[in-house]
Every structure is written in C-alpha cells, then in structure tokens.
Amino acid sequence: MKRKIPEGDMVRFHLTPAERTLVRDETLYDPEFANLADCEGNGFVVPMTLLDIEELQGDVAAAANHCSDKKVQARLDRFFEKLQRCLDKYEEV
C-alpha cells in the first residue's frame, strides 16, 4: 500500500556517495542538488518532492540511453530502478 502524502511534500531520498557522483558526472541534472543533503551513515539523505525524483529519473534515463560505456549504463539503470522503487512507495493527494 502506498503512503499518501500532500502534493509537494518532501520525502527523504537516501543517496550513496557513488550515486551522488554518478548523477553529477553522468547526467544533466543540477549537480548541486545533493548540497542540501544530510550525512547519514555512509551516505546522504536528500529532501526531494516526488516531482524532483521524477525529473531526476528522467535525466538518469536519458543519460543511460545515450551512454556508450556499458558499465556506467548498468549503474544508471540500477539507480533508475532505485528511484522508481522510491516513487512506488508514495501517492500524492
């Protein structure tokens, strides 16, 4: 069952250092987006709206579709799936 949240509310998206570097180096998404992150354990927690996550997911998909390095493409694909799992947890009301 999806958790219902008000439209525009922030969710806590967990990001590893490797994922942060992947977004910064391989996508056109704002490279400063993780500067608002809180350090937590071995990674970061970034407050994002579901729309922010969808936009990041689109940039990750575009980067994966145009990537010539199969290893980087596989990392982008895994990150895309992680973003989708996060989106699947919530429903805006």
N, C-alpha and C positions, 0 to 999 in steps of 0.2 A: 504494500500500500504506500502510495506517495504521500510525503509530508506536504501539507498545504501551507504556503507562505504568501503574504501580501506581495503584489506586484512591485518590483523594485527593491525588495528586501535583499540584504546581503546574506550570502552563505559563506561558510568558511571552507575554502578550497585548499587542500593540502598539496604542496608542491615540493618535489625533491630538488636539491641543487642541480642535478643533471637535467631535470625538466626545465628549470629556470634558464639554464644555459641553452638548451635546445630551442626554447621559444625565442630567446634573444638572438641567437646566431642563425637560425634556420627559417624564421617566419618574418612577416612584415608587421606583426603585432607590436604595439608600443613596448619597446624594450625596458621602459621604466616601470611597467605595471607591477612588478614584484617589489618595488621600493616601499610599498605600503605594507609589506608582509611582516608578520611577527615571526621570529625564530621560534621553532618548536621542535624539540628533539633534534633529529638530523636533517630537518628541512624547514619549510616555511609554511605559514598559513596566510593566504591572501583573501581578504574580503572581496567578494565579487557578486554581482547580480547574476541571475540566470541569463540575462541578455549578454552580459560581459562574457560569460562562459561560452555561449553560443557563438559570439563573434570570434573569440579565441579559437574555438573549434573549427570555424570556417577558415581561419588563417592557417591552422595546422593542416587541414585537409588540402588546401591549395599548395602548401609547401611540399607535402607528401606526394601529391600528383605531379609535381614538376621536379622532383628530386632525382638526380641520376645516381646517387650513392645508395645502394640497396640497404646498407646497414642504417644509415640515417633515416631512410624511408621507413624502415621497420620500427625505429624508435618513435618517429612521428605517428605512425599508425597506432602503436600501443598507447601513446599519450592521447590521441583522438578517442580511443576506446575508454580511457580513464575519464575524460571529460564527459563522454556520453553516460557513463555509469553515474557520475555526479548529477547530471541533468535528469536522469531517470528516477532519482530519489525525491524530486520535488515537483510540485504543481503550483503555479501561481494562481491566486484567486482574487 
